[in-house]
């Protein structure tokens, strides 16, 4: 992918957290350290903090290079021409630890770019699997309802048993969508009624009560 394409993609922090396979809280702490350039997107009439594709590439390198190398790479990436394709190795001049002179560091871009693109593609697929009303396309059930079951401890196989119209990819998409788009208001039950009934907890009325209350509310 070219620099301009990565620079043009903007992600909210929950979306970026999904791409990076981390939590929004952990990512927010990283962003608060201040080495990333500030960027914003409009969501629901509000300006909220966002990251672009080049930010994602550099964040993928955080565990493999020093902070000096990562920040030096970030400055270079932000300055590159729009039509340049990111691949291969980039040479960076980094100040020596002793404070005298500098050293040349070779940084491979192939892995972080590949992982960033794979994460962005996975995010795009999960968003396409859920319609504008938050309903799983082709499944006819709310993504947040399915995500609540998985996050509450139900196995995917158990969810599929209770929702035979879904497949594993749709369940995964529902969980990813809910992570990026948190539900406000009363949460969905963390167990399906069928799952509670399978445990034999004393009849249908009790099963409905358990299904609604197992989230601790």
N, CA and C atoms as a LAMMPS dump frame, in Angstrom:
ITEM: TIMESTEP
0
ITEM: NUMBER OF ATOMS
651
ITEM: BOX BOUNDS ff ff ff
-5.0000000000000000e+02 5.0000000000000000e+02
-5.0000000000000000e+02 5.0000000000000000e+02
-5.0000000000000000e+02 5.0000000000000000e+02
ITEM: ATOMS id mol type element x y z
1 1 1 N 0.845 -1.195 0
2 1 2 C 0 0 0
3 1 3 C 0.882 1.247 0
4 2 1 N 0.383 2.301 -0.652
5 2 2 C 1.151 3.543 -0.741
6 2 3 C 0.936 4.421 0.492
7 3 1 N 1.901 5.311 0.712
8 3 2 C 1.875 6.193 1.887
9 3 3 C 0.564 6.976 1.957
10 4 1 N 0.147 7.532 0.806
11 4 2 C -1.056 8.349 0.796
12 4 3 C -2.302 7.579 1.201
13 5 1 N -2.376 6.29 0.821
14 5 2 C -3.534 5.47 1.182
15 5 3 C -3.572 5.221 2.687
16 6 1 N -2.416 4.938 3.272
17 6 2 C -2.361 4.733 4.723
18 6 3 C -2.637 6.029 5.473
19 7 1 N -2.084 7.122 4.963
20 7 2 C -2.272 8.419 5.603
21 7 3 C -3.752 8.834 5.555
22 8 1 N -4.451 8.404 4.499
23 8 2 C -5.844 8.803 4.324
24 8 3 C -6.837 7.988 5.122
25 9 1 N -6.435 6.848 5.691
26 9 2 C -7.343 6.044 6.507
27 9 3 C -7.301 6.528 7.945
28 10 1 N -8.456 6.855 8.513
29 10 2 C -8.547 7.322 9.89
30 10 3 C -9.377 6.344 10.705
31 11 1 N -8.922 6.077 11.937
32 11 2 C -9.586 5.121 12.8
33 11 3 C -9.779 5.711 14.189
34 12 1 N -10.961 5.501 14.763
35 12 2 C -11.162 5.883 16.161
36 12 3 C -10.278 4.979 17.026
37 13 1 N -10.082 5.343 18.281
38 13 2 C -9.22 4.528 19.137
39 13 3 C -9.765 3.108 19.328
40 14 1 N -11.087 2.911 19.518
41 14 2 C -11.57 1.524 19.583
42 14 3 C -11.314 0.745 18.292
43 15 1 N -11.455 1.401 17.132
44 15 2 C -11.168 0.732 15.866
45 15 3 C -9.686 0.388 15.77
46 16 1 N -8.824 1.339 16.137
47 16 2 C -7.378 1.092 16.091
48 16 3 C -6.987 -0.016 17.06
49 17 1 N -7.649 -0.059 18.222
50 17 2 C -7.371 -1.113 19.203
51 17 3 C -7.718 -2.478 18.628
52 18 1 N -8.819 -2.56 17.869
53 18 2 C -9.19 -3.826 17.24
54 18 3 C -8.138 -4.234 16.212
55 19 1 N -7.656 -3.298 15.427
56 19 2 C -6.628 -3.598 14.425
57 19 3 C -5.362 -4.109 15.097
58 20 1 N -4.979 -3.477 16.201
59 20 2 C -3.735 -3.803 16.897
60 20 3 C -3.873 -4.97 17.87
61 21 1 N -5.115 -5.494 18.004
62 21 2 C -5.398 -6.608 18.909
63 21 3 C -5.035 -6.259 20.35
64 22 1 N -5.461 -5.085 20.766
65 22 2 C -5.26 -4.651 22.141
66 22 3 C -6.572 -4.073 22.646
67 23 1 N -6.572 -3.462 23.817
68 23 2 C -7.791 -2.851 24.342
69 23 3 C -7.73 -1.339 24.149
70 24 1 N -8.883 -0.682 24.042
71 24 2 C -8.878 0.775 23.921
72 24 3 C -8.156 1.454 25.086
73 25 1 N -8.266 0.882 26.283
74 25 2 C -7.62 1.48 27.454
75 25 3 C -6.1 1.475 27.31
76 26 1 N -5.541 0.338 26.896
77 26 2 C -4.087 0.241 26.706
78 26 3 C -3.645 1.189 25.602
79 27 1 N -4.381 1.224 24.501
80 27 2 C -4.01 2.101 23.393
81 27 3 C -4.101 3.559 23.809
82 28 1 N -5.127 3.907 24.589
83 28 2 C -5.283 5.302 25.025
84 28 3 C -4.073 5.751 25.853
85 29 1 N -3.532 4.87 26.687
86 29 2 C -2.346 5.209 27.476
87 29 3 C -1.148 5.466 26.559
88 30 1 N -1.017 4.668 25.508
89 30 2 C 0.07 4.862 24.54
90 30 3 C -0.08 6.207 23.842
91 31 1 N -1.293 6.517 23.408
92 31 2 C -1.557 7.78 22.718
93 31 3 C -1.28 8.967 23.632
94 32 1 N -1.606 8.823 24.904
95 32 2 C -1.415 9.913 25.862
96 32 3 C 0.056 10.241 26.11
97 33 1 N 0.952 9.342 25.704
98 33 2 C 2.382 9.625 25.883
99 33 3 C 2.863 10.726 24.953
100 34 1 N 2.082 11.004 23.881
101 34 2 C 2.306 12.216 23.106
102 34 3 C 3.222 12.145 21.908
103 35 1 N 3.748 10.961 21.533
104 35 2 C 4.676 10.939 20.393
105 35 3 C 3.946 10.841 19.059
106 36 1 N 2.661 10.502 19.096
107 36 2 C 1.873 10.444 17.867
108 36 3 C 1.252 11.806 17.566
109 37 1 N 1.27 12.209 16.294
110 37 2 C 0.659 13.483 15.908
111 37 3 C -0.842 13.431 16.176
112 38 1 N -1.415 14.527 16.648
113 38 2 C -2.838 14.546 16.975
114 38 3 C -3.686 14.611 15.715
115 39 1 N -4.72 13.769 15.701
116 39 2 C -5.64 13.709 14.572
117 39 3 C -7.028 13.416 15.12
118 40 1 N -8.066 13.911 14.425
119 40 2 C -9.433 13.747 14.927
120 40 3 C -10.376 13.371 13.784
121 41 1 N -11.503 12.72 14.148
122 41 2 C -12.594 12.452 13.21
123 41 3 C -13.893 12.9 13.842
124 42 1 N -14.891 13.183 12.99
125 42 2 C -16.214 13.57 13.47
126 42 3 C -17.065 12.313 13.669
127 43 1 N -17.571 12.109 14.876
128 43 2 C -18.447 10.981 15.178
129 43 3 C -19.634 11.504 15.974
130 44 1 N -20.815 11.403 15.393
131 44 2 C -22.016 11.851 16.089
132 44 3 C -21.973 13.305 16.511
133 45 1 N -21.402 14.148 15.647
134 45 2 C -21.339 15.569 15.957
135 45 3 C -20.206 15.955 16.897
136 46 1 N -19.381 14.982 17.287
137 46 2 C -18.255 15.259 18.185
138 46 3 C -16.935 14.984 17.478
139 47 1 N -15.916 15.747 17.826
140 47 2 C -14.567 15.47 17.35
141 47 3 C -13.887 14.553 18.359
142 48 1 N -13.453 13.379 17.896
143 48 2 C -12.767 12.466 18.802
144 48 3 C -11.42 12.08 18.218
145 49 1 N -10.518 11.682 19.095
146 49 2 C -9.149 11.357 18.707
147 49 3 C -9.126 10.178 17.739
148 50 1 N -8.264 10.248 16.754
149 50 2 C -8.159 9.189 15.751
150 50 3 C -6.694 8.932 15.415
151 51 1 N -6.429 7.792 14.818
152 51 2 C -5.104 7.426 14.325
153 51 3 C -5.216 7.125 12.834
154 52 1 N -4.149 7.378 12.087
155 52 2 C -4.168 7.018 10.679
156 52 3 C -3.357 5.735 10.458
157 53 1 N -3.315 5.267 9.201
158 53 2 C -2.643 4.011 8.906
159 53 3 C -1.158 4.02 9.212
160 54 1 N -0.499 5.173 9.083
161 54 2 C 0.932 5.257 9.409
162 54 3 C 1.152 5.137 10.915
163 55 1 N 0.227 5.692 11.703
164 55 2 C 0.294 5.503 13.158
165 55 3 C 0.231 4.014 13.491
166 56 1 N -0.672 3.308 12.817
167 56 2 C -0.844 1.878 13.072
168 56 3 C 0.432 1.109 12.752
169 57 1 N 1.076 1.436 11.623
170 57 2 C 2.325 0.765 11.24
171 57 3 C 3.375 0.935 12.331
172 58 1 N 3.534 2.158 12.821
173 58 2 C 4.55 2.41 13.852
174 58 3 C 4.198 1.739 15.174
175 59 1 N 2.932 1.7 15.515
176 59 2 C 2.523 1.047 16.755
177 59 3 C 2.778 -0.45 16.7
178 60 1 N 2.717 -1.042 15.51
179 60 2 C 3.024 -2.461 15.376
180 60 3 C 4.494 -2.746 15.661
181 61 1 N 5.343 -1.716 15.598
182 61 2 C 6.768 -1.91 15.829
183 61 3 C 7.168 -1.681 17.281
184 62 1 N 6.238 -1.252 18.116
185 62 2 C 6.561 -0.822 19.469
186 62 3 C 7.277 -1.882 20.297
187 63 1 N 6.945 -3.166 20.072
188 63 2 C 7.534 -4.233 20.882
189 63 3 C 8.854 -4.747 20.325
190 64 1 N 9.274 -4.256 19.152
191 64 2 C 10.459 -4.822 18.511
192 64 3 C 11.602 -3.832 18.33
193 65 1 N 11.338 -2.552 18.527
194 65 2 C 12.394 -1.546 18.369
195 65 3 C 12.382 -0.604 19.564
196 66 1 N 13.473 0.133 19.732
197 66 2 C 13.542 1.102 20.814
198 66 3 C 12.647 2.302 20.506
199 67 1 N 12.342 3.082 21.535
200 67 2 C 11.484 4.252 21.344
201 67 3 C 12.127 5.256 20.385
202 68 1 N 13.467 5.369 20.414
203 68 2 C 14.155 6.299 19.504
204 68 3 C 13.993 5.869 18.057
205 69 1 N 14.15 4.571 17.803
206 69 2 C 13.994 4.063 16.444
207 69 3 C 12.559 4.255 15.975
208 70 1 N 11.611 3.911 16.834
209 70 2 C 10.204 4.035 16.46
210 70 3 C 9.825 5.479 16.161
211 71 1 N 10.273 6.393 16.995
212 71 2 C 9.928 7.797 16.782
213 71 3 C 10.646 8.376 15.565
214 72 1 N 11.893 7.913 15.337
215 72 2 C 12.602 8.354 14.139
216 72 3 C 11.912 7.862 12.88
217 73 1 N 11.44 6.606 12.917
218 73 2 C 10.705 6.054 11.796
219 73 3 C 9.41 6.837 11.572
220 74 1 N 8.733 7.169 12.654
221 74 2 C 7.459 7.88 12.557
222 74 3 C 7.637 9.229 11.855
223 75 1 N 8.68 9.952 12.229
224 75 2 C 8.95 11.248 11.605
225 75 3 C 9.212 11.074 10.115
226 76 1 N 9.995 10.037 9.755
227 76 2 C 10.288 9.79 8.343
228 76 3 C 9.037 9.422 7.561
229 77 1 N 8.213 8.534 8.135
230 77 2 C 7.005 8.094 7.452
231 77 3 C 6.062 9.257 7.184
232 78 1 N 5.928 10.151 8.151
233 78 2 C 5.011 11.277 8.003
234 78 3 C 5.478 12.245 6.923
235 79 1 N 6.765 12.15 6.552
236 79 2 C 7.351 13.071 5.573
237 79 3 C 7.464 12.473 4.172
238 80 1 N 7.142 11.204 4.028
239 80 2 C 7.34 10.527 2.743
240 80 3 C 6.319 10.983 1.699
241 81 1 N 6.676 10.9 0.403
242 81 2 C 5.743 11.27 -0.667
243 81 3 C 4.513 10.362 -0.672
244 82 1 N 3.381 10.919 -1.072
245 82 2 C 2.109 10.203 -1.062
246 82 3 C 2.14 8.942 -1.924
247 83 1 N 2.853 8.963 -3.048
248 83 2 C 2.776 7.851 -3.992
249 83 3 C 3.823 6.771 -3.733
250 84 1 N 4.606 6.901 -2.664
251 84 2 C 5.642 5.905 -2.362
252 84 3 C 5.011 4.653 -1.76
253 85 1 N 5.407 3.485 -2.272
254 85 2 C 4.908 2.222 -1.719
255 85 3 C 5.787 1.795 -0.545
256 86 1 N 5.149 1.494 0.586
257 86 2 C 5.904 1.108 1.775
258 86 3 C 6.297 -0.36 1.695
259 87 1 N 7.585 -0.623 1.603
260 87 2 C 8.098 -1.99 1.546
261 87 3 C 9.604 -1.946 1.731
262 88 1 N 10.178 -3.108 2.035
263 88 2 C 11.627 -3.192 2.139
264 88 3 C 12.171 -2.624 3.432
265 89 1 N 13.377 -2.061 3.352
266 89 2 C 14.093 -1.581 4.537
267 89 3 C 14.347 -0.084 4.433
268 90 1 N 14.172 0.601 5.561
269 90 2 C 14.451 2.031 5.623
270 90 3 C 15.635 2.267 6.551
271 91 1 N 16.565 3.124 6.127
272 91 2 C 17.713 3.461 6.966
273 91 3 C 17.427 4.731 7.765
274 92 1 N 17.741 4.667 9.07
275 92 2 C 17.511 5.81 9.954
276 92 3 C 18.807 6.197 10.642
277 93 1 N 19.014 7.506 10.789
278 93 2 C 20.137 8.009 11.581
279 93 3 C 19.618 8.298 12.981
280 94 1 N 20.131 7.558 13.974
281 94 2 C 19.67 7.683 15.359
282 94 3 C 20.827 8.158 16.228
283 95 1 N 20.565 9.133 17.084
284 95 2 C 21.603 9.636 17.985
285 95 3 C 22.133 8.507 18.855
286 96 1 N 23.44 8.441 19.005
287 96 2 C 24.064 7.396 19.815
288 96 3 C 23.691 7.559 21.276
289 97 1 N 23.64 6.425 22.004
290 97 2 C 23.257 6.458 23.418
291 97 3 C 24.208 7.307 24.243
292 98 1 N 25.464 7.37 23.837
293 98 2 C 26.461 8.142 24.584
294 98 3 C 26.298 9.643 24.395
295 99 1 N 25.479 10.015 23.405
296 99 2 C 25.277 11.438 23.135
297 99 3 C 26.268 11.996 22.142
298 100 1 N 27.216 11.176 21.683
299 100 2 C 28.206 11.643 20.705
300 100 3 C 27.994 10.943 19.376
301 101 1 N 27.74 11.74 18.353
302 101 2 C 27.553 11.174 17.029
303 101 3 C 26.212 10.483 16.856
304 102 1 N 26.124 9.646 15.823
305 102 2 C 24.885 8.933 15.534
306 102 3 C 25.215 7.571 14.949
307 103 1 N 24.22 6.748 14.852
308 103 2 C 24.401 5.42 14.257
309 103 3 C 23.299 5.195 13.235
310 104 1 N 23.576 4.353 12.26
311 104 2 C 22.603 4.028 11.225
312 104 3 C 21.891 2.74 11.592
313 105 1 N 20.586 2.787 11.534
314 105 2 C 19.764 1.621 11.874
315 105 3 C 18.924 1.244 10.652
316 106 1 N 18.94 -0.038 10.296
317 106 2 C 18.1 -0.546 9.214
318 106 3 C 16.795 -1.058 9.817
319 107 1 N 15.674 -0.531 9.343
320 107 2 C 14.357 -0.92 9.856
321 107 3 C 13.554 -1.564 8.726
322 108 1 N 13.177 -2.829 8.911
323 108 2 C 12.361 -3.524 7.914
324 108 3 C 10.9 -3.105 8.073
325 109 1 N 10.287 -2.694 6.966
326 109 2 C 8.898 -2.255 6.983
327 109 3 C 7.916 -3.368 6.625
328 110 1 N 8.424 -4.479 6.121
329 110 2 C 7.537 -5.508 5.583
330 110 3 C 6.574 -6.065 6.628
331 111 1 N 7.091 -6.448 7.813
332 111 2 C 6.216 -7.051 8.822
333 111 3 C 5.184 -6.072 9.356
334 112 1 N 5.598 -4.878 9.84
335 112 2 C 4.577 -3.966 10.378
336 112 3 C 3.541 -3.525 9.351
337 113 1 N 3.963 -3.336 8.096
338 113 2 C 3 -2.95 7.057
339 113 3 C 2.033 -4.1 6.791
340 114 1 N 2.564 -5.33 6.701
341 114 2 C 1.711 -6.497 6.465
342 114 3 C 0.696 -6.648 7.596
343 115 1 N 1.137 -6.523 8.844
344 115 2 C 0.23 -6.704 9.977
345 115 3 C -0.802 -5.579 10.043
346 116 1 N -0.37 -4.361 9.722
347 116 2 C -1.31 -3.235 9.718
348 116 3 C -2.385 -3.447 8.662
349 117 1 N -1.991 -3.862 7.464
350 117 2 C -2.965 -4.077 6.388
351 117 3 C -3.908 -5.227 6.713
352 118 1 N -3.372 -6.292 7.328
353 118 2 C -4.22 -7.422 7.705
354 118 3 C -5.243 -6.995 8.757
355 119 1 N -4.803 -6.18 9.723
356 119 2 C -5.712 -5.703 10.75
357 119 3 C -6.787 -4.775 10.204
358 120 1 N -6.396 -3.906 9.278
359 120 2 C -7.358 -2.987 8.653
360 120 3 C -8.375 -3.776 7.833
361 121 1 N -7.896 -4.792 7.114
362 121 2 C -8.794 -5.625 6.309
363 121 3 C -9.787 -6.365 7.203
364 122 1 N -9.321 -6.879 8.351
365 122 2 C -10.21 -7.581 9.282
366 122 3 C -11.262 -6.632 9.841
367 123 1 N -10.857 -5.406 10.15
368 123 2 C -11.81 -4.406 10.629
369 123 3 C -12.858 -4.114 9.563
370 124 1 N -12.425 -3.93 8.328
371 124 2 C -13.359 -3.644 7.232
372 124 3 C -14.361 -4.783 7.064
373 125 1 N -13.894 -6.028 7.175
374 125 2 C -14.797 -7.174 7.019
375 125 3 C -15.828 -7.223 8.14
376 126 1 N -15.393 -6.916 9.363
377 126 2 C -16.328 -6.966 10.485
378 126 3 C -17.375 -5.878 10.371
379 127 1 N -16.986 -4.704 9.887
380 127 2 C -17.939 -3.609 9.719
381 127 3 C -18.937 -3.939 8.61
382 128 1 N -18.466 -4.564 7.522
383 128 2 C -19.345 -4.924 6.413
384 128 3 C -20.323 -6.035 6.788
385 129 1 N -19.983 -6.817 7.828
386 129 2 C -20.839 -7.932 8.236
387 129 3 C -22.017 -7.489 9.095
388 130 1 N -22.013 -6.223 9.504
389 130 2 C -23.082 -5.696 10.366
390 130 3 C -23.656 -4.458 9.69
391 131 1 N -25.002 -4.378 9.622
392 131 2 C -25.604 -3.251 8.908
393 131 3 C -25.651 -1.988 9.769
394 132 1 N -26.207 -0.918 9.22
395 132 2 C -26.197 0.38 9.899
396 132 3 C -27 0.371 11.198
397 133 1 N -27.906 -0.602 11.35
398 133 2 C -28.704 -0.705 12.574
399 133 3 C -28.073 -1.634 13.601
400 134 1 N -26.858 -2.128 13.302
401 134 2 C -26.188 -3.018 14.253
402 134 3 C -26.655 -4.456 14.182
403 135 1 N -27.327 -4.832 13.072
404 135 2 C -27.829 -6.2 12.901
405 135 3 C -26.891 -6.969 11.982
406 136 1 N -26.594 -8.221 12.335
407 136 2 C -25.698 -9.043 11.521
408 136 3 C -26.347 -9.316 10.173
409 137 1 N -25.653 -8.964 9.108
410 137 2 C -26.176 -9.144 7.758
411 137 3 C -26.372 -10.638 7.48
412 138 1 N -27.61 -11.002 7.091
413 138 2 C -27.91 -12.399 6.804
414 138 3 C -28.225 -13.228 8.024
415 139 1 N -28.064 -12.639 9.212
416 139 2 C -28.326 -13.392 10.442
417 139 3 C -29.568 -12.94 11.174
418 140 1 N -29.951 -11.671 10.958
419 140 2 C -31.179 -11.16 11.552
420 140 3 C -31.155 -11.005 13.055
421 141 1 N -29.976 -10.89 13.672
422 141 2 C -29.879 -10.723 15.118
423 141 3 C -28.876 -9.616 15.419
424 142 1 N -29.101 -8.888 16.512
425 142 2 C -28.234 -7.754 16.846
426 142 3 C -26.83 -8.234 17.196
427 143 1 N -25.832 -7.528 16.665
428 143 2 C -24.44 -7.878 16.933
429 143 3 C -24.127 -7.791 18.421
430 144 1 N -24.668 -6.783 19.101
431 144 2 C -24.379 -6.626 20.531
432 144 3 C -24.955 -7.777 21.354
433 145 1 N -26.081 -8.327 20.912
434 145 2 C -26.67 -9.467 21.631
435 145 3 C -25.726 -10.672 21.577
436 146 1 N -25.184 -10.945 20.387
437 146 2 C -24.273 -12.083 20.229
438 146 3 C -22.956 -11.823 20.961
439 147 1 N -22.457 -10.602 20.851
440 147 2 C -21.195 -10.265 21.523
441 147 3 C -21.331 -10.419 23.033
442 148 1 N -22.484 -10.048 23.581
443 148 2 C -22.695 -10.167 25.024
444 148 3 C -22.609 -11.622 25.471
445 149 1 N -23.127 -12.537 24.647
446 149 2 C -23.066 -13.959 24.991
447 149 3 C -21.63 -14.465 25.017
448 150 1 N -20.862 -14.116 23.963
449 150 2 C -19.465 -14.559 23.887
450 150 3 C -18.647 -13.931 25.014
451 151 1 N -18.818 -12.627 25.212
452 151 2 C -18.059 -11.945 26.265
453 151 3 C -18.466 -12.419 27.654
454 152 1 N -19.695 -12.955 27.77
455 152 2 C -20.164 -13.471 29.058
456 152 3 C -19.713 -14.882 29.349
457 153 1 N -19.008 -15.494 28.399
458 153 2 C -18.434 -16.809 28.665
459 153 3 C -19.005 -17.959 27.857
460 154 1 N -20.028 -17.705 27.025
461 154 2 C -20.554 -18.791 26.195
462 154 3 C -19.57 -19.137 25.091
463 155 1 N -19.365 -20.421 24.853
464 155 2 C -18.502 -20.856 23.762
465 155 3 C -19.178 -20.545 22.428
466 156 1 N -18.364 -20.313 21.392
467 156 2 C -18.915 -20.006 20.079
468 156 3 C -19.82 -21.142 19.609
469 157 1 N -19.42 -22.392 19.856
470 157 2 C -20.231 -23.542 19.448
471 157 3 C -21.599 -23.504 20.123
472 158 1 N -21.624 -23.073 21.363
473 158 2 C -22.889 -22.991 22.097
474 158 3 C -23.77 -21.879 21.539
475 159 1 N -23.142 -20.76 21.179
476 159 2 C -23.89 -19.661 20.566
477 159 3 C -24.488 -20.113 19.236
478 160 1 N -23.71 -20.842 18.442
479 160 2 C -24.191 -21.315 17.143
480 160 3 C -25.324 -22.33 17.303
481 161 1 N -25.293 -23.077 18.388
482 161 2 C -26.375 -24.026 18.651
483 161 3 C -27.689 -23.29 18.91
484 162 1 N -27.58 -22.151 19.602
485 162 2 C -28.774 -21.368 19.923
486 162 3 C -29.196 -20.446 18.788
487 163 1 N -28.248 -20.094 17.907
488 163 2 C -28.536 -19.219 16.761
489 163 3 C -28.044 -19.904 15.486
490 164 1 N -28.777 -20.924 15.027
491 164 2 C -28.319 -21.724 13.869
492 164 3 C -28.243 -20.946 12.559
493 165 1 N -28.827 -19.742 12.512
494 165 2 C -28.743 -18.945 11.281
495 165 3 C -27.382 -18.278 11.125
496 166 1 N -26.547 -18.326 12.172
497 166 2 C -25.231 -17.678 12.143
498 166 3 C -24.131 -18.694 11.865
499 167 1 N -22.963 -18.179 11.463
500 167 2 C -21.765 -19.012 11.351
501 167 3 C -20.652 -18.394 12.203
502 168 1 N -19.513 -19.077 12.29
503 168 2 C -18.422 -18.619 13.162
504 168 3 C -17.919 -17.231 12.761
505 169 1 N -17.825 -16.982 11.45
506 169 2 C -17.342 -15.681 10.995
507 169 3 C -18.286 -14.564 11.43
508 170 1 N -19.585 -14.811 11.396
509 170 2 C -20.548 -13.79 11.811
510 170 3 C -20.471 -13.534 13.309
511 171 1 N -20.244 -14.574 14.087
512 171 2 C -20.078 -14.388 15.537
513 171 3 C -18.833 -13.555 15.815
514 172 1 N -17.734 -13.887 15.131
515 172 2 C -16.495 -13.115 15.307
516 172 3 C -16.7 -11.664 14.895
517 173 1 N -17.436 -11.445 13.796
518 173 2 C -17.709 -10.084 13.332
519 173 3 C -18.553 -9.329 14.347
520 174 1 N -19.508 -10.006 14.972
521 174 2 C -20.357 -9.368 15.974
522 174 3 C -19.53 -8.916 17.179
523 175 1 N -18.624 -9.771 17.622
524 175 2 C -17.767 -9.42 18.765
525 175 3 C -16.875 -8.228 18.406
526 176 1 N -16.3 -8.258 17.204
527 176 2 C -15.43 -7.158 16.767
528 176 3 C -16.224 -5.864 16.633
529 177 1 N -17.423 -5.943 16.055
530 177 2 C -18.261 -4.754 15.871
531 177 3 C -18.634 -4.14 17.225
532 178 1 N -19.017 -4.985 18.179
533 178 2 C -19.42 -4.481 19.49
534 178 3 C -18.261 -3.82 20.228
535 179 1 N -17.061 -4.32 19.994
536 179 2 C -15.889 -3.728 20.635
537 179 3 C -15.632 -2.326 20.101
538 180 1 N -15.843 -2.152 18.8
539 180 2 C -15.615 -0.855 18.159
540 180 3 C -16.771 0.098 18.424
541 181 1 N -17.986 -0.445 18.579
542 181 2 C -19.187 0.372 18.753
543 181 3 C -19.886 -0.02 20.052
544 182 1 N -19.402 0.443 21.206
545 182 2 C -19.981 0.04 22.494
546 182 3 C -21.465 0.393 22.572
547 183 1 N -22.236 -0.502 23.185
548 183 2 C -23.668 -0.283 23.347
549 183 3 C -23.923 0.522 24.607
550 184 1 N -24.759 1.547 24.494
551 184 2 C -25.125 2.344 25.655
552 184 3 C -26.491 1.894 26.161
553 185 1 N -26.73 2.105 27.429
554 185 2 C -28.003 1.693 28.004
555 185 3 C -27.938 0.288 28.573
556 186 1 N -29.107 -0.309 28.78
557 186 2 C -29.186 -1.629 29.397
558 186 3 C -28.458 -2.669 28.56
559 187 1 N -27.571 -3.45 29.184
560 187 2 C -26.821 -4.456 28.412
561 187 3 C -27.703 -5.644 28.037
562 188 1 N -27.276 -6.373 27.018
563 188 2 C -27.95 -7.609 26.649
564 188 3 C -27.575 -8.714 27.644
565 189 1 N -28.416 -9.744 27.775
566 189 2 C -28.085 -10.877 28.656
567 189 3 C -26.791 -11.549 28.226
568 190 1 N -26.081 -12.086 29.202
569 190 2 C -24.813 -12.75 28.899
570 190 3 C -24.984 -14.255 28.7
571 191 1 N -26.226 -14.765 28.868
572 191 2 C -26.563 -16.153 28.54
573 191 3 C -27.87 -16.153 27.777
574 192 1 N -27.98 -17.026 26.795
575 192 2 C -29.257 -17.156 26.098
576 192 3 C -30.212 -17.957 26.974
577 193 1 N -31.509 -17.787 26.734
578 193 2 C -32.502 -18.548 27.495
579 193 3 C -32.289 -20.042 27.298
580 194 1 N -31.991 -20.46 26.062
581 194 2 C -31.756 -21.877 25.795
582 194 3 C -30.574 -22.399 26.609
583 195 1 N -29.523 -21.57 26.732
584 195 2 C -28.347 -22.007 27.487
585 195 3 C -28.679 -22.179 28.959
586 196 1 N -29.503 -21.273 29.504
587 196 2 C -29.897 -21.383 30.913
588 196 3 C -30.775 -22.605 31.121
589 197 1 N -31.702 -22.849 30.178
590 197 2 C -32.575 -24.02 30.284
591 197 3 C -31.767 -25.316 30.259
592 198 1 N -30.689 -25.329 29.472
593 198 2 C -29.867 -26.544 29.409
594 198 3 C -29.233 -26.865 30.746
595 199 1 N -29.068 -25.843 31.588
596 199 2 C -28.492 -26.064 32.914
597 199 3 C -29.538 -26.535 33.924
598 200 1 N -30.832 -26.486 33.534
599 200 2 C -31.884 -26.985 34.407
600 200 3 C -32.025 -26.215 35.693
601 201 1 N -32.287 -24.911 35.598
602 201 2 C -32.337 -24.079 36.798
603 201 3 C -33.762 -23.836 37.308
604 202 1 N -34.68 -24.746 37.075
605 202 2 C -35.959 -24.619 37.752
606 202 3 C -37.068 -23.983 36.954
607 203 1 N -37.2 -24.291 35.661
608 203 2 C -38.355 -23.849 34.916
609 203 3 C -38.115 -22.631 34.059
610 204 1 N -39.086 -22.357 33.186
611 204 2 C -38.949 -21.291 32.196
612 204 3 C -38.869 -19.911 32.832
613 205 1 N -39.702 -19.627 33.807
614 205 2 C -39.685 -18.296 34.435
615 205 3 C -38.325 -18.017 35.062
616 206 1 N -37.796 -19.013 35.756
617 206 2 C -36.479 -18.85 36.368
618 206 3 C -35.401 -18.681 35.299
619 207 1 N -35.563 -19.417 34.192
620 207 2 C -34.584 -19.319 33.119
621 207 3 C -34.552 -17.918 32.53
622 208 1 N -35.712 -17.329 32.299
623 208 2 C -35.76 -15.967 31.765
624 208 3 C -35.11 -14.992 32.739
625 209 1 N -35.384 -15.143 34.016
626 209 2 C -34.801 -14.241 35.025
627 209 3 C -33.29 -14.381 35.06
628 210 1 N -32.817 -15.627 34.995
629 210 2 C -31.36 -15.848 35.011
630 210 3 C -30.696 -15.275 33.775
631 211 1 N -31.334 -15.468 32.617
632 211 2 C -30.751 -14.975 31.37
633 211 3 C -30.623 -13.459 31.387
634 212 1 N -31.538 -12.789 32.039
635 212 2 C -31.507 -11.324 32.097
636 212 3 C -30.551 -10.821 33.166
637 213 1 N -30.295 -11.62 34.187
638 213 2 C -29.573 -11.104 35.353
639 213 3 C -28.165 -11.644 35.519
640 214 1 N -27.734 -12.575 34.677
641 214 2 C -26.412 -13.146 34.871
642 214 3 C -25.284 -12.177 34.644
643 215 1 N -25.607 -11.002 34.064
644 215 2 C -24.56 -9.993 33.894
645 215 3 C -24.343 -9.201 35.163
646 216 1 N -25.063 -9.547 36.244
647 216 2 C -24.848 -8.883 37.534
648 216 3 C -25.74 -7.716 37.783
649 217 1 N -26.654 -7.396 36.854
650 217 2 C -27.547 -6.247 37.055
651 217 3 C -28.809 -6.679 37.777
